[in-house]
Amino acid sequence: MKKAAPIYVTQPYLPPLAEFMPYLEQIWDNKVLTNGGPFHQQLEQALCEYLGVEHLALFSNGTLALMTALQALRITGEVITTPYSFVATSHSMLWNGIKPVFTDIDPATFNLDPARIEAAITPQTTAIMPVHCYGYPCDVDAIQKIADNYNLKVIYDAAHAFGVKVDGNSLLNFGDLSVLSFHATKVFNTFEGGAIICKDATTKTRIDRLKNFGFVNETTVVAPGINGKMSEINAAFGLLQLQHIDQALQRRQAIDRAYRAGLAGIPGLQVPGAPAATDCNYSYFPILIGPEYALSRDGLYDALKQQEIYARRYFYPLITDFPMYRSLPSAHADNLPMATIAAAQVLCLPIYPNLSDDDVQRIIALCRKPV
Ligand SMILES: *Cc1c(COP(=O)(O)O)cnc(C)c1O
């Protein structure tokens, strides 16, 4: 029997190569490679329409977009954030000389628990940076209420939340800014890429200057900006990806449904999900492995690995376990009991458009009867 190909937690979606050629020919013809060229402008407009947002600034990746978002709102001092995320969330603060203050998550959503935020606010607090983990919406209303009461800015790390809607409204419209990632591993990829979503033209102009060294025109520089611009190749690829995204999301939804049906009723294996009013993007398929399961979480992780199925423990370790964070008082496990449990129990199963029905069933069978 032919050996099955290894299965990773995700595989980047790539449209047929031939469809990309005309875009490349256009770039080779007009010789505009970057600096807000025609594809860059078209992609910003197309994404605003697709996502249902007012203003969007493209970036070369999500991390530079997070760093620039903090600069754009002149955030200083302390920012309240989650330990249950990818390290870029809090790294963007350290690069800005900001101190992250970690608070615990709500185990139902894996997102910052609004009830924990208030106690972490000090006179130095200037902002909250929550993450819509797995694309599951944060409690945006409760977070905004706290921000309004204490005059804090809210910047969402929405790297997982491309296309997610709540009651028909884009999740990216909440807070002061939202930041997307278009990295190869994300639902919508431009190889590398990212974006900031903002609400007014003045902020968009400030962000556009900050991502281009602070230039206003040929001779005027108004801020110590960075180079965060998306190239024309990435922008052109994004335009092509947009033509395929609905179909890709539909396939993800079908896989999500198959997993939910197949994994129901297994002792000790819990399948979380987003609240009912959410239009999901099915970016991840997290499960939680409790003590009643036949194996430990790492036991299942290893059993799948034996079959060359590479599930991932997102997010283990917690950000607060890394050396540049662990000495902060807020990083102590006693402060983060729910995040600590989630990190110990979570396993993200493979989900991507090209994952076959047979492979989904094989993964379900292994979870039912791990060997
Ligand atoms: C992917 C990711 C980022 C970083 O985005 P890049 O485009 O890879 O720089 C930031 N935060 C979260 C939660 C992510 O998953």
The ligand as an SDF file (V2000), in Angstrom:
LIG
                    3D

 15 15  0  0  0  0  0  0  0  0999 V2000
    0.0120   34.9920   12.6760 C   0  0  0  0  0  0  0  0  0  0  0  0
   -0.2270   35.8240   13.8590 C   0  0  0  0  0  0  0  0  0  0  0  0
    0.4250   37.0620   14.0370 C   0  0  0  0  0  0  0  0  0  0  0  0
    1.5800   37.5160   13.1860 C   0  0  0  0  0  0  0  0  0  0  0  0
    1.2830   37.7230   11.8630 O   0  0  0  0  0  0  0  0  0  0  0  0
    2.4660   37.6470   10.7860 P   0  0  0  0  0  0  0  0  0  0  0  0
    1.7600   38.0520    9.5260 O   0  0  0  0  0  0  0  0  0  0  0  0
    2.9640   36.2410   10.7480 O   0  0  0  0  0  0  0  0  0  0  0  0
    3.5200   38.6200   11.1720 O   0  0  0  0  0  0  0  0  0  0  0  0
    0.0520   37.8480   15.1190 C   0  0  0  0  0  0  0  0  0  0  0  0
   -0.8720   37.4320   16.0140 N   0  0  0  0  0  0  0  0  0  0  0  0
   -1.4900   36.2520   15.8850 C   0  0  0  0  0  0  0  0  0  0  0  0
   -2.5270   35.8750   16.8890 C   0  0  0  0  0  0  0  0  0  0  0  0
   -1.1740   35.3970   14.8280 C   0  0  0  0  0  0  0  0  0  0  0  0
   -1.7680   34.2040   14.7400 O   0  0  0  0  0  0  0  0  0  0  0  0
  1  2  1  0
  2  3  1  0
  2 14  2  0
  3  4  1  0
  3 10  2  0
  4  5  1  0
  5  6  1  0
  6  7  2  0
  6  8  1  0
  6  9  1  0
 10 11  1  0
 11 12  2  0
 12 13  1  0
 12 14  1  0
 14 15  1  0
M  END
$$$$
